[in-house]
Amino acid sequence: MTASLQRSLRIASRVQYLTVRAFLALLIAVESGPRVDSGLLVRQLKIPAPAVSRAVEALCINGFVKRVRNEDDHRKVFVVVLQKGRSFVDSLSGAA
């Protein structure tokens, strides 16, 4: 097993229940700015809104993001990337 694969596995072992969809949602959120409309995640991931909601919930459980209601339209939710989420993505970029 290569050193970079071992490092990636050590990093991944610290995360509970992070699906590929959730990981991709985190990458999009980190790249798109400090807060992202959940509708953008639906469009970018090309999956239904309930699936995005489950992915975001997994990210919330891991402390990578938090949900914030849109003050102008309470039906909409923003996904805000927390430092832990940004650090997690940064740590993976060094694993390759």
C-alpha positions in Angstrom: 0.0 0.0 0.0 1.4 3.4 -1.0 2.0 6.1 1.6 -0.6 8.4 0.0 -3.2 5.7 0.1 -2.4 5.0 3.7 -2.7 8.8 4.5 -6.1 9.0 2.7 -7.4 6.0 4.6 -6.3 7.5 8.0 -8.1 10.7 7.1 -11.2 8.9 6.0 -11.3 6.8 9.1 -11.9 10.0 11.2 -15.2 10.7 9.3 -18.4 8.9 10.1 -20.8 8.1 7.3 -19.7 10.3 4.5 -21.1 9.1 1.2 -19.7 9.9 -2.2 -22.6 12.3 -2.7 -21.9 14.1 0.6 -18.2 14.3 -0.3 -19.0 15.8 -3.7 -21.4 18.3 -2.0 -18.7 19.3 0.3 -16.3 19.9 -2.5 -18.8 22.0 -4.4 -19.6 24.0 -1.3 -15.9 24.7 -0.5 -15.2 25.7 -4.1 -18.4 27.9 -4.4 -17.8 30.2 -1.5 -18.6 30.7 2.1 -22.3 29.9 1.7 -24.1 28.0 -1.0 -27.7 27.8 -1.9 -28.8 24.1 -1.6 -30.4 24.5 -5.0 -26.9 24.9 -6.5 -26.0 21.6 -5.0 -29.1 20.0 -6.6 -28.1 21.4 -10.0 -24.4 20.6 -9.8 -24.9 17.1 -8.4 -27.9 16.4 -10.7 -29.7 14.5 -7.9 -33.1 15.1 -6.3 -33.4 17.7 -3.5 -34.1 15.0 -0.8 -30.8 13.2 -1.7 -29.0 16.5 -1.3 -30.7 17.1 2.0 -29.4 13.7 3.2 -25.9 14.5 2.0 -25.9 17.8 3.8 -27.2 16.2 6.9 -24.2 13.8 6.9 -21.9 16.8 6.5 -23.7 18.5 9.4 -23.3 15.4 11.6 -19.5 15.4 10.9 -19.3 19.2 11.7 -18.2 20.1 8.1 -21.1 22.4 7.3 -24.1 24.0 8.9 -27.5 24.9 7.5 -28.7 28.5 7.6 -32.2 29.5 6.5 -32.5 32.3 3.9 -33.9 35.3 5.8 -35.8 36.5 2.7 -37.3 33.1 1.8 -37.5 30.6 4.7 -38.2 27.8 2.3 -34.6 28.1 1.0 -31.5 26.9 2.9 -27.9 27.9 2.6 -25.1 25.5 3.3 -22.2 27.2 5.1 -18.8 25.5 5.1 -17.2 25.4 8.6 -13.5 25.4 9.2 -13.5 21.7 9.9 -15.0 21.0 6.4 -12.5 23.3 4.7 -9.6 21.7 6.6 -10.8 18.2 5.7 -10.8 19.1 2.0 -7.4 20.8 2.3 -6.0 17.7 4.0 -7.2 15.5 1.2 -5.5 17.7 -1.5 -2.2 17.0 0.2 -2.8 13.2 0.2 -2.4 12.7 -3.6 
